[in-house]
Amino acid sequence: MAFFVIPVGASPASAIVFTKDCQTLLVANEGEAGRDADGQFLDPEGSVSVIKFQSSDLSGPYVVRTADFRKFDER
């Protein structure tokens, strides 16, 4: 079994779901606040990443799009 890493937003959660066609993966990025390896405090934004695989066996290329929630900041 091969494993690979797909970069998404900050603090990807265990809320990872495939769509019914099993070619799109949805990832909730919690963006949890905390300290980095250098001790600096970071408070990243939450987001959702959508990973669209080009092949049904998930071995081919993929496209990642990440949606943030900035338009709701003023509310």
Z-matrix of the N, CA and C atoms (Angstrom, degrees):
N
C 1 1.450
C 2 1.527 1 108.40
N 3 1.297 2 116.77 1 129.89
C 4 1.459 3 121.80 2 -179.75
C 5 1.526 4 109.75 3 -96.20
N 6 1.326 5 115.79 4 141.18
C 7 1.457 6 121.72 5 176.12
C 8 1.517 7 108.52 6 -119.56
N 9 1.310 8 117.17 7 145.85
C 10 1.451 9 121.18 8 174.94
C 11 1.513 10 108.43 9 -145.69
N 12 1.319 11 115.71 10 160.16
C 13 1.458 12 122.70 11 -176.92
C 14 1.526 13 108.85 12 -106.26
N 15 1.327 14 115.88 13 132.07
C 16 1.456 15 121.33 14 176.19
C 17 1.527 16 106.92 15 -117.56
N 18 1.334 17 118.09 16 114.98
C 19 1.464 18 120.35 17 -179.90
C 20 1.534 19 111.32 18 -66.00
N 21 1.331 20 115.65 19 131.80
C 22 1.466 21 122.51 20 176.20
C 23 1.529 22 107.54 21 -132.34
N 24 1.328 23 118.70 22 -157.35
C 25 1.461 24 122.64 23 -178.02
C 26 1.523 25 113.14 24 -75.21
N 27 1.329 26 115.29 25 -173.06
C 28 1.467 27 122.30 26 -176.41
C 29 1.527 28 111.53 27 -73.18
N 30 1.312 29 116.34 28 135.49
C 31 1.472 30 124.44 29 176.18
C 32 1.519 31 113.46 30 53.49
N 33 1.342 32 117.52 31 61.39
C 34 1.465 33 118.21 32 177.54
C 35 1.527 34 109.51 33 -58.55
N 36 1.310 35 116.47 34 135.30
C 37 1.464 36 122.00 35 -175.26
C 38 1.521 37 110.87 36 -92.71
N 39 1.305 38 114.44 37 178.69
C 40 1.463 39 118.99 38 175.88
C 41 1.527 40 110.73 39 -79.29
N 42 1.334 41 117.35 40 2.22
C 43 1.464 42 122.19 41 176.32
C 44 1.521 43 108.70 42 -83.25
N 45 1.324 44 115.50 43 77.83
C 46 1.458 45 123.05 44 -179.53
C 47 1.523 46 106.85 45 -120.44
N 48 1.337 47 116.62 46 123.58
C 49 1.459 48 120.64 47 -172.76
C 50 1.524 49 110.49 48 -136.61
N 51 1.330 50 116.21 49 134.59
C 52 1.458 51 121.23 50 171.05
C 53 1.522 52 109.13 51 -86.00
N 54 1.329 53 116.21 52 148.20
C 55 1.454 54 120.65 53 172.14
C 56 1.533 55 108.78 54 -76.20
N 57 1.327 56 117.23 55 171.82
C 58 1.470 57 121.28 56 -176.51
C 59 1.523 58 113.44 57 -59.30
N 60 1.335 59 117.27 58 -31.37
C 61 1.471 60 119.35 59 -179.79
C 62 1.528 61 112.76 60 -81.08
N 63 1.325 62 117.50 61 -3.70
C 64 1.471 63 124.36 62 178.10
C 65 1.529 64 113.51 63 59.34
N 66 1.320 65 117.29 64 23.49
C 67 1.452 66 120.33 65 177.31
C 68 1.525 67 112.26 66 -116.50
N 69 1.326 68 116.98 67 -3.37
C 70 1.456 69 121.48 68 178.59
C 71 1.522 70 108.60 69 -128.29
N 72 1.314 71 115.50 70 131.92
C 73 1.455 72 122.26 71 -178.64
C 74 1.516 73 108.68 72 -115.96
N 75 1.339 74 117.14 73 129.97
C 76 1.464 75 122.89 74 178.03
C 77 1.522 76 108.65 75 -105.95
N 78 1.338 77 116.49 76 131.57
C 79 1.461 78 121.75 77 -177.80
C 80 1.527 79 109.54 78 -127.51
N 81 1.334 80 116.64 79 124.20
C 82 1.465 81 121.23 80 174.98
C 83 1.525 82 107.82 81 -85.83
N 84 1.336 83 116.90 82 122.78
C 85 1.466 84 122.47 83 178.97
C 86 1.527 85 107.63 84 -103.11
N 87 1.328 86 116.49 85 106.14
C 88 1.455 87 121.02 86 -172.25
C 89 1.523 88 114.44 87 -67.05
N 90 1.319 89 117.28 88 -30.68
C 91 1.461 90 119.68 89 -179.73
C 92 1.515 91 112.72 90 63.22
N 93 1.323 92 117.87 91 41.39
C 94 1.463 93 122.17 92 -177.44
C 95 1.523 94 112.14 93 -66.16
N 96 1.316 95 114.82 94 138.69
C 97 1.468 96 120.89 95 176.84
C 98 1.527 97 109.84 96 -73.55
N 99 1.322 98 115.64 97 150.57
C 100 1.463 99 120.88 98 177.93
C 101 1.516 100 110.90 99 170.32
N 102 1.297 101 115.24 100 -174.99
C 103 1.462 102 121.32 101 180.00
C 104 1.530 103 110.28 102 -98.02
N 105 1.336 104 115.26 103 142.33
C 106 1.455 105 119.27 104 177.13
C 107 1.524 106 109.73 105 -85.75
N 108 1.324 107 117.12 106 -174.17
C 109 1.468 108 122.13 107 -177.07
C 110 1.531 109 112.27 108 -61.99
N 111 1.355 110 117.95 109 -24.66
C 112 1.456 111 122.08 110 179.51
C 113 1.526 112 112.39 111 -91.70
N 114 1.334 113 117.77 112 1.92
C 115 1.452 114 121.42 113 179.07
C 116 1.515 115 114.66 114 86.99
N 117 1.342 116 117.89 115 2.74
C 118 1.458 117 120.90 116 178.32
C 119 1.524 118 109.66 117 -78.03
N 120 1.334 119 116.36 118 139.63
C 121 1.456 120 121.08 119 178.09
C 122 1.526 121 109.25 120 -80.94
N 123 1.320 122 116.17 121 129.35
C 124 1.462 123 122.43 122 178.52
C 125 1.524 124 109.30 123 -125.28
N 126 1.315 125 116.85 124 144.11
C 127 1.458 126 122.25 125 176.54
C 128 1.534 127 108.34 126 -133.31
N 129 1.345 128 117.16 127 76.28
C 130 1.464 129 120.61 128 -176.14
C 131 1.527 130 111.81 129 -70.99
N 132 1.323 131 115.82 130 158.23
C 133 1.459 132 122.12 131 178.35
C 134 1.527 133 110.83 132 -78.09
N 135 1.322 134 115.15 133 147.65
C 136 1.453 135 120.30 134 172.52
C 137 1.526 136 109.43 135 -77.33
N 138 1.315 137 116.13 136 159.34
C 139 1.461 138 121.17 137 -180.00
C 140 1.522 139 109.31 138 -164.23
N 141 1.313 140 115.52 139 177.89
C 142 1.458 141 122.32 140 173.98
C 143 1.519 142 107.54 141 -129.10
N 144 1.323 143 116.68 142 130.19
C 145 1.467 144 120.77 143 176.98
C 146 1.517 145 109.15 144 -106.10
N 147 1.340 146 115.28 145 138.69
C 148 1.454 147 122.79 146 177.58
C 149 1.525 148 106.48 147 -116.15
N 150 1.326 149 116.07 148 118.68
C 151 1.464 150 121.73 149 -178.64
C 152 1.515 151 107.51 150 -110.08
N 153 1.323 152 116.68 151 116.01
C 154 1.469 153 122.71 152 -178.54
C 155 1.524 154 108.49 153 -106.07
N 156 1.327 155 116.22 154 115.25
C 157 1.460 156 121.91 155 178.13
C 158 1.521 157 109.42 156 -86.30
N 159 1.334 158 116.06 157 142.79
C 160 1.460 159 121.40 158 -176.85
C 161 1.531 160 112.92 159 -86.37
N 162 1.330 161 117.41 160 -16.35
C 163 1.463 162 120.16 161 -179.76
C 164 1.523 163 109.87 162 -127.23
N 165 1.317 164 116.40 163 153.69
C 166 1.463 165 120.63 164 -176.56
C 167 1.525 166 113.21 165 -71.29
N 168 1.329 167 118.28 166 -20.27
C 169 1.467 168 119.41 167 178.34
C 170 1.530 169 112.30 168 -92.45
N 171 1.329 170 117.74 169 6.24
C 172 1.474 171 125.30 170 176.37
C 173 1.520 172 113.71 171 63.06
N 174 1.326 173 117.79 172 14.38
C 175 1.465 174 120.22 173 -178.92
C 176 1.523 175 112.75 174 -91.67
N 177 1.308 176 116.52 175 -19.06
C 178 1.458 177 120.51 176 -175.20
C 179 1.513 178 112.89 177 -83.39
N 180 1.298 179 116.64 178 -167.32
C 181 1.463 180 120.59 179 -179.82
C 182 1.533 181 110.92 180 -67.47
N 183 1.318 182 114.93 181 161.95
C 184 1.453 183 121.44 182 179.18
C 185 1.522 184 109.53 183 -141.92
N 186 1.321 185 115.88 184 161.70
C 187 1.457 186 122.70 185 178.08
C 188 1.525 187 107.27 186 -123.94
N 189 1.343 188 116.76 187 132.35
C 190 1.463 189 121.58 188 178.36
C 191 1.520 190 108.77 189 -112.35
N 192 1.327 191 115.79 190 128.42
C 193 1.469 192 121.87 191 173.40
C 194 1.521 193 106.66 192 -125.23
N 195 1.327 194 116.33 193 134.91
C 196 1.456 195 120.68 194 -178.84
C 197 1.517 196 109.91 195 -119.38
N 198 1.328 197 115.42 196 129.23
C 199 1.461 198 121.96 197 178.93
C 200 1.526 199 108.90 198 -105.01
N 201 1.324 200 115.87 199 131.16
C 202 1.466 201 119.78 200 175.73
C 203 1.526 202 108.89 201 -102.65
N 204 1.307 203 116.24 202 -178.40
C 205 1.460 204 121.64 203 -177.48
C 206 1.526 205 111.96 204 -119.08
N 207 1.326 206 117.11 205 25.26
C 208 1.469 207 121.80 206 -175.77
C 209 1.512 208 113.85 207 -60.10
N 210 1.333 209 117.90 208 -32.16
C 211 1.461 210 119.29 209 -177.53
C 212 1.536 211 111.69 210 -65.77
N 213 1.319 212 117.19 211 -13.87
C 214 1.465 213 120.92 212 178.48
C 215 1.533 214 112.70 213 -95.90
N 216 1.347 215 117.58 214 -0.81
C 217 1.467 216 121.13 215 -176.96
C 218 1.535 217 113.08 216 -60.91
N 219 1.295 218 118.01 217 -33.63
C 220 1.471 219 121.56 218 -176.84
C 221 1.519 220 113.29 219 -77.51
N 222 1.304 221 117.30 220 -12.76
C 223 1.475 222 120.92 221 -176.06
C 224 1.505 223 112.30 222 -82.74
